[in-house]
Amino acid sequence: MFNQFNERATNVYVKTIDKFYQKTQHLKQEQSGVTAIEYGLVAVFLTIFIIVVFTSDDRFTHQLQLKFATLASYFANFQFPN
């Protein structure tokens, strides 16, 4: 019984991979599909980067807050020359 389940699961997996491969080949042939995939990958990697940077430790966010505070005070005290 386990072998039948394993065989069915393998068949479903192979069919799913085959369908995915066919769809990606179709998108690969279309230039607009390739561009959409590239933008999608950039969005995914940017999201992962943001999650990792802002959840890893507080040192980065603290330094970022300090830099923005420094910039804010600089612009608050800035006076145009006459």
Residue pairs with C-beta under 8 A, 6 or more apart in sequence:
26 33
27 33
27 34
27 36
27 37
28 34
53 60
54 60
54 61
